[in-house]
Amino acid sequence: MFVKDVVVQNQVGLHARPATFFIQKANEYKSSIWVEKEERRVNAKSLLGVLSLGIVGNTAIRIIADGADEEAAVNGLVQLVESGFAE
């Protein structure tokens, strides 16, 4: 299992378009991946799950992966979040 915390940089957070990019990126990996905000954990490959967290700008989230490519998965998603989804 590999875990990293990251702060969502873009102003509006993970609304529909950035969440879609996030899920597409998560689906590139074989590992099971979750996103955690406070005490809630959802599947990072589920649009409804990610949107249900209500992640807004400057919110800290935790990305967790477990599987063959767990480290690459977490690092790739952290990099995407830190880029601000090119917004």
N, C-alpha and C positions, 0 to 999 in steps of 0.2 A: 504494500500500500504506500502511495506517495501523496503528500499533502502540501499545499501552498496557499497562503493568504494573499489576496490582492485587493486593491481599492479600485472600484469602477471609476474611470476617469471622465468619461463623457457626461455632459450636463444632464441629459434626460435618462441616463441609466440603461437598463436592458429592456427597452420597449420592443415592439414587434420586429423591426428591422435588425437591430443589433442582436437580439435574441436569436433570430433566424441564422445570422452569421455564426453565432456561438454554437448553435446546435449542429450546423453543417460541419463545423470544425470538429466538434466532439465525435461526430459519426465517422470521421476519418480514422479513428482509433478503434482497436479491438477491445481495449480495456473497458470495464464498467466504470463510469464516471458520474460523480455527484457534485452538486453545488449546494453549499450550505450558507445560509444567512441567519445569524443568531442561532436559534435552536432548530430551525427547519432544514431538512435535507431533501432534495429532489433529484431525480434522474436528469443529468445534464443533456441527455439526448431527447428529452421531452419538451416540446415548445410550451405546452400548457403548464408543465411543472415549473419551468424556468420563469415564465410570466407570472405564475402564482406567487412567487417570492416577492414581487413588487420592488425590484431592485432599482433604486434611483441613483443619481450621480453622487459621488463621494461616499458610497457605501462599501464597507469591507465585506468581502465574501471569501469563502474557503472552497478551493477546488480539490477534490479527492478522486484518485483513480486507483484501481486495483486490477492488475492483469499484466500481460506480456509487455505492453508498451506504456505502462503507467507513467513513467517519468517523462517520456516524450509528450504524452497526452496532456499532463498538467502543465508542463512548460509551454507547449503550443497554445493552450487556452489562456494562460497567464499573459503571454505575449500579445494575444489578440485583445484581451481586456485592457492591457496597458497602452495599446495603440489608440484607444478611444474609438475603435471600430471605424476609423477614417471619417469621423464626423466633424 
